[in-house]
Amino acid sequence: MHVCLLRARTRVLNNIFQYSLVGFYTQGERRAQEQSTFFLPLLHTAAMSDKEASSSYTSYAVTFLAGASYGLTTVVVGQPLDTVKTRMQGLPSASAQSSLSVGRTLFAREGLRGLYRGGLPIFIGGSLMRSAQFGVSGSVMGILKRYNFPEYKVCGIIDCQVIIAGMAGGLGRALIEIPADFLKIRKQVDKGWTLRQVMDGSFVTFGRNSVLFAAFVTYVDLSKQLCARGYIPQMLLDDTRENLSPFAKGALCANLAWLTVWPSDVVKTQRQSGNYDRNTSSLHLLKENIKSGKLFRGLVPGLIRSSISNGSSMVVFEWVERTLSDKFGLQRKGIV
């Protein structure tokens, strides 16, 4: 009897011990499974974040390279007319001459080399400032989208995100353009310079550029809306029929942007030319230009230059962006 009870008790204890071990291992397995379930998404997220970060950096690099190609093309194609425009705005002796007269006189005296005066500093700086212009604008737009910045359209058509990104791009461009454009202008108007003068006209350049590029990308965005509604002639559209062709986009939108800020460009050139009192404020120069009727001085050669150079540059910009985006498997972002 005692032996039977002893055996029964032993059997019960063995079963309890076995079930305890099973429970222990089951809990351990469950805990391990829970931990793996918790950590695997984190590891997956981290891996995806690295991949996305790499793709983002590549995308920014493509935008900067496309911008550089835009800047180089602008200088090669548009420098002669830019020289004529600058001399009309910043050279007192040419302030009453026509654009044809200014260009003909300079070409007769110095040939093609004279028309490309100041080309070297802007050739070097042009690629960098256009890269900064498009790169900073694209980066800021990406940040606004990523952090869900409120979307608001003035009058239902003008996108505030586009304006903010454009202004940021213009400021980025100005940081490089101020010294490069100063050296270009001084060379174009035959004026010496000192190091302390290099930053002359900084304030008006920052203001002009922020509005200029914000206006440009806004006009590009508006053109897309007009294309979608069928208001743009077919001959100005690209193959998708949803956007302006690259040349039309560069020429038309850039010209509208320049018209928006032209008076400030005249003042900027005068401030940087060294032919006007550097202690005179930009506001005073603006008032003087209004009185003398020179507020839109150099507009004709300026818009012709803008049409040719910006149209050609946009063709190159979109080709470079499309080619590199396809090569690296990136989705094209476009300007806006």
VENSULPE-V352048 format. One record per residue. N is the residue number from 1. RES is the residue in three letters. PSI is psi in degrees with one decimal (none if undefined). NEAR is the number of other ideal C-beta (glycine too) atoms within 8 Angstrom. Layout:
n = [N & N]
res = [RES & RES]
psi = [PSI & PSI]
near = [NEAR & NEAR]
This chain:
n = [1 & 2 & 3 & 4 & 5 & 6 & 7 & 8 & 9 & 10 & 11 & 12 & 13 & 14 & 15 & 16 & 17 & 18 & 19 & 20 & 21 & 22 & 23 & 24 & 25 & 26 & 27 & 28 & 29 & 30 & 31 & 32 & 33 & 34 & 35 & 36 & 37 & 38 & 39 & 40 & 41 & 42 & 43 & 44 & 45 & 46 & 47 & 48 & 49 & 50 & 51 & 52 & 53 & 54 & 55 & 56 & 57 & 58 & 59 & 60 & 61 & 62 & 63 & 64 & 65 & 66 & 67 & 68 & 69 & 70 & 71 & 72 & 73 & 74 & 75 & 76 & 77 & 78 & 79 & 80 & 81 & 82 & 83 & 84 & 85 & 86 & 87 & 88 & 89 & 90 & 91 & 92 & 93 & 94 & 95 & 96 & 97 & 98 & 99 & 100 & 101 & 102 & 103 & 104 & 105 & 106 & 107 & 108 & 109 & 110 & 111 & 112 & 113 & 114 & 115 & 116 & 117 & 118 & 119 & 120 & 121 & 122 & 123 & 124 & 125 & 126 & 127 & 128 & 129 & 130 & 131 & 132 & 133 & 134 & 135 & 136 & 137 & 138 & 139 & 140 & 141 & 142 & 143 & 144 & 145 & 146 & 147 & 148 & 149 & 150 & 151 & 152 & 153 & 154 & 155 & 156 & 157 & 158 & 159 & 160 & 161 & 162 & 163 & 164 & 165 & 166 & 167 & 168 & 169 & 170 & 171 & 172 & 173 & 174 & 175 & 176 & 177 & 178 & 179 & 180 & 181 & 182 & 183 & 184 & 185 & 186 & 187 & 188 & 189 & 190 & 191 & 192 & 193 & 194 & 195 & 196 & 197 & 198 & 199 & 200 & 201 & 202 & 203 & 204 & 205 & 206 & 207 & 208 & 209 & 210 & 211 & 212 & 213 & 214 & 215 & 216 & 217 & 218 & 219 & 220 & 221 & 222 & 223 & 224 & 225 & 226 & 227 & 228 & 229 & 230 & 231 & 232 & 233 & 234 & 235 & 236 & 237 & 238 & 239 & 240 & 241 & 242 & 243 & 244 & 245 & 246 & 247 & 248 & 249 & 250 & 251 & 252 & 253 & 254 & 255 & 256 & 257 & 258 & 259 & 260 & 261 & 262 & 263 & 264 & 265 & 266 & 267 & 268 & 269 & 270 & 271 & 272 & 273 & 274 & 275 & 276 & 277 & 278 & 279 & 280 & 281 & 282 & 283 & 284 & 285 & 286 & 287 & 288 & 289 & 290 & 291 & 292 & 293 & 294 & 295 & 296 & 297 & 298 & 299 & 300 & 301 & 302 & 303 & 304 & 305 & 306 & 307 & 308 & 309 & 310 & 311 & 312 & 313 & 314 & 315 & 316 & 317 & 318 & 319 & 320 & 321 & 322 & 323 & 324 & 325 & 326 & 327 & 328 & 329 & 330 & 331 & 332 & 333 & 334 & 335 & 336]
res = [MET & HIS & VAL & CYS & LEU & LEU & ARG & ALA & ARG & THR & ARG & VAL & LEU & ASN & ASN & ILE & PHE & GLN & TYR & SER & LEU & VAL & GLY & PHE & TYR & THR & GLN & GLY & GLU & ARG & ARG & ALA & GLN & GLU & GLN & SER & THR & PHE & PHE & LEU & PRO & LEU & LEU & HIS & THR & ALA & ALA & MET & SER & ASP & LYS & GLU & ALA & SER & SER & SER & TYR & THR & SER & TYR & ALA & VAL & THR & PHE & LEU & ALA & GLY & ALA & SER & TYR & GLY & LEU & THR & THR & VAL & VAL & VAL & GLY & GLN & PRO & LEU & ASP & THR & VAL & LYS & THR & ARG & MET & GLN & GLY & LEU & PRO & SER & ALA & SER & ALA & GLN & SER & SER & LEU & SER & VAL & GLY & ARG & THR & LEU & PHE & ALA & ARG & GLU & GLY & LEU & ARG & GLY & LEU & TYR & ARG & GLY & GLY & LEU & PRO & ILE & PHE & ILE & GLY & GLY & SER & LEU & MET & ARG & SER & ALA & GLN & PHE & GLY & VAL & SER & GLY & SER & VAL & MET & GLY & ILE & LEU & LYS & ARG & TYR & ASN & PHE & PRO & GLU & TYR & LYS & VAL & CYS & GLY & ILE & ILE & ASP & CYS & GLN & VAL & ILE & ILE & ALA & GLY & MET & ALA & GLY & GLY & LEU & GLY & ARG & ALA & LEU & ILE & GLU & ILE & PRO & ALA & ASP & PHE & LEU & LYS & ILE & ARG & LYS & GLN & VAL & ASP & LYS & GLY & TRP & THR & LEU & ARG & GLN & VAL & MET & ASP & GLY & SER & PHE & VAL & THR & PHE & GLY & ARG & ASN & SER & VAL & LEU & PHE & ALA & ALA & PHE & VAL & THR & TYR & VAL & ASP & LEU & SER & LYS & GLN & LEU & CYS & ALA & ARG & GLY & TYR & ILE & PRO & GLN & MET & LEU & LEU & ASP & ASP & THR & ARG & GLU & ASN & LEU & SER & PRO & PHE & ALA & LYS & GLY & ALA & LEU & CYS & ALA & ASN & LEU & ALA & TRP & LEU & THR & VAL & TRP & PRO & SER & ASP & VAL & VAL & LYS & THR & GLN & ARG & GLN & SER & GLY & ASN & TYR & ASP & ARG & ASN & THR & SER & SER & LEU & HIS & LEU & LEU & LYS & GLU & ASN & ILE & LYS & SER & GLY & LYS & LEU & PHE & ARG & GLY & LEU & VAL & PRO & GLY & LEU & ILE & ARG & SER & SER & ILE & SER & ASN & GLY & SER & SER & MET & VAL & VAL & PHE & GLU & TRP & VAL & GLU & ARG & THR & LEU & SER & ASP & LYS & PHE & GLY & LEU & GLN & ARG & LYS & GLY & ILE & VAL]
psi = [-51.8 & -37.3 & -40.7 & -43.5 & -39.8 & -42.6 & -41.2 & -43.6 & -40.5 & -40.8 & -43.1 & -45.3 & -39.7 & -41.8 & -43.2 & -42.4 & -44.0 & -45.7 & -32.2 & -43.8 & -41.8 & -42.4 & -38.7 & -48.2 & -36.1 & -42.8 & -39.5 & -43.9 & -40.7 & -41.5 & -42.7 & -40.2 & -41.3 & -40.7 & -42.1 & -38.2 & -31.8 & -42.6 & -30.2 & -44.6 & -35.1 & -44.0 & -40.1 & -42.2 & -42.7 & -42.5 & -43.2 & -37.4 & -41.9 & -41.6 & -44.1 & -38.3 & -42.4 & -42.4 & -37.8 & -44.0 & -41.1 & -40.0 & -42.9 & -39.7 & -40.3 & -42.9 & -42.3 & -41.0 & -40.2 & -39.6 & -38.8 & -41.5 & -35.1 & -48.1 & -43.2 & -41.7 & -40.1 & -43.6 & -46.7 & -43.0 & -38.1 & -2.7 & -42.1 & -46.2 & -28.7 & -37.4 & -42.6 & -47.1 & -45.3 & -40.9 & -35.1 & -34.0 & -39.6 & -1.3 & 108.4 & -37.6 & -18.7 & 7.4 & -18.0 & 0.9 & 155.2 & 163.3 & -38.2 & -41.8 & -43.2 & -46.8 & -42.3 & -42.0 & -44.6 & -41.5 & -38.5 & -33.0 & -39.2 & -4.5 & -160.7 & -32.1 & -36.6 & -36.5 & -22.9 & 21.4 & 137.6 & 11.7 & -32.1 & -52.2 & -35.4 & -23.6 & -42.1 & -49.6 & -25.8 & -42.8 & -37.8 & -42.5 & -32.8 & -36.0 & -45.8 & -40.6 & -55.8 & -37.3 & -47.4 & -42.4 & -46.0 & -39.0 & -44.1 & -40.6 & -40.0 & -40.5 & -43.1 & -40.1 & -42.1 & -38.4 & 19.2 & 47.4 & 136.5 & 131.4 & 122.9 & 132.7 & 123.7 & 126.4 & 18.2 & 3.8 & -30.4 & 111.3 & 121.1 & -31.9 & -40.2 & -41.2 & -46.1 & -46.9 & -39.2 & -41.3 & -39.7 & -41.7 & -39.6 & -39.5 & -39.6 & -40.0 & -41.3 & -35.4 & -34.6 & -34.1 & -32.1 & -57.0 & -37.5 & -45.0 & -32.9 & -48.9 & -39.1 & -49.0 & -42.8 & -36.7 & -37.7 & -30.0 & 14.2 & 49.2 & 134.1 & 174.1 & 161.1 & 163.5 & -35.8 & -12.0 & -8.8 & -34.2 & 11.7 & 139.4 & 15.0 & -46.0 & -47.5 & -28.7 & -44.2 & -45.2 & -46.3 & -47.5 & -39.0 & -40.5 & -39.1 & -52.1 & -32.5 & -40.8 & -41.7 & -52.5 & -29.4 & -42.7 & -35.6 & -44.0 & -41.8 & -36.2 & -35.7 & -40.0 & -39.4 & -37.5 & -42.7 & -29.1 & 0.4 & 23.3 & -7.4 & 134.6 & 143.9 & -34.0 & -18.0 & 0.5 & 158.7 & -172.4 & -28.3 & -14.7 & 18.2 & -12.5 & 163.1 & 151.5 & 156.4 & -44.0 & -44.6 & -39.2 & -48.2 & -43.2 & -52.9 & -49.1 & -37.1 & -41.6 & -41.8 & -38.9 & -41.3 & -39.1 & -32.6 & -32.9 & 10.7 & -45.1 & -37.3 & -28.4 & -38.5 & -46.9 & -42.9 & -45.7 & -42.5 & -39.9 & -37.0 & -12.3 & -26.5 & 1.5 & 4.3 & 151.4 & 118.5 & -13.2 & -7.7 & 134.2 & 158.0 & -35.8 & -39.2 & -41.6 & -38.5 & -44.8 & -40.2 & -38.2 & -34.3 & -43.7 & -39.4 & -5.3 & 22.6 & 18.9 & -30.2 & 34.5 & 133.0 & 13.5 & -42.5 & -56.4 & -29.5 & -44.0 & -34.5 & -45.7 & -44.4 & -41.9 & -48.1 & -51.4 & -44.5 & -34.4 & -48.7 & -41.1 & -36.3 & -35.2 & -47.0 & -43.6 & -50.1 & -32.7 & -46.2 & -45.2 & -42.9 & -44.5 & -48.3 & -36.5 & -42.0 & -38.0 & -40.2 & 7.3 & 38.1 & 153.1 & 128.5 & 132.9 & -28.7 & -179.3 & -40.5 & none]
near = [4 & 5 & 6 & 7 & 8 & 8 & 8 & 8 & 8 & 8 & 8 & 8 & 8 & 8 & 8 & 8 & 8 & 8 & 8 & 8 & 8 & 8 & 8 & 8 & 8 & 8 & 8 & 8 & 8 & 8 & 8 & 8 & 8 & 8 & 8 & 8 & 8 & 8 & 8 & 8 & 8 & 8 & 8 & 8 & 8 & 8 & 8 & 8 & 8 & 8 & 8 & 8 & 8 & 8 & 9 & 9 & 8 & 10 & 12 & 11 & 8 & 13 & 15 & 12 & 11 & 14 & 16 & 12 & 13 & 14 & 15 & 11 & 13 & 14 & 12 & 8 & 10 & 13 & 13 & 10 & 14 & 12 & 15 & 15 & 13 & 17 & 13 & 15 & 14 & 13 & 13 & 5 & 4 & 9 & 9 & 3 & 9 & 5 & 12 & 6 & 8 & 13 & 13 & 8 & 9 & 14 & 11 & 5 & 7 & 8 & 7 & 7 & 7 & 11 & 14 & 10 & 11 & 15 & 10 & 6 & 12 & 14 & 11 & 9 & 13 & 13 & 13 & 12 & 14 & 14 & 14 & 15 & 14 & 16 & 14 & 13 & 16 & 14 & 10 & 12 & 13 & 10 & 9 & 11 & 9 & 6 & 6 & 5 & 8 & 4 & 7 & 6 & 9 & 7 & 5 & 4 & 8 & 11 & 12 & 10 & 11 & 14 & 12 & 10 & 15 & 16 & 12 & 11 & 19 & 15 & 12 & 13 & 15 & 15 & 8 & 12 & 12 & 13 & 11 & 15 & 12 & 15 & 13 & 13 & 14 & 14 & 10 & 13 & 13 & 5 & 8 & 5 & 10 & 5 & 5 & 4 & 10 & 10 & 8 & 10 & 12 & 9 & 7 & 12 & 13 & 10 & 9 & 13 & 13 & 13 & 13 & 13 & 16 & 14 & 13 & 13 & 16 & 13 & 12 & 13 & 12 & 10 & 14 & 12 & 9 & 9 & 14 & 7 & 6 & 5 & 5 & 10 & 5 & 6 & 4 & 9 & 13 & 9 & 3 & 6 & 7 & 8 & 10 & 15 & 9 & 13 & 10 & 10 & 13 & 15 & 14 & 12 & 13 & 13 & 12 & 11 & 13 & 13 & 8 & 9 & 12 & 12 & 10 & 12 & 12 & 15 & 13 & 13 & 13 & 12 & 13 & 13 & 15 & 12 & 9 & 9 & 4 & 8 & 3 & 7 & 5 & 11 & 6 & 8 & 13 & 12 & 8 & 8 & 14 & 8 & 6 & 6 & 6 & 9 & 10 & 8 & 10 & 14 & 8 & 7 & 14 & 14 & 11 & 9 & 12 & 13 & 11 & 12 & 13 & 14 & 14 & 13 & 15 & 14 & 11 & 11 & 16 & 10 & 9 & 11 & 12 & 9 & 8 & 12 & 13 & 7 & 6 & 8 & 5 & 10 & 4 & 7 & 8 & 4 & 6 & 10]
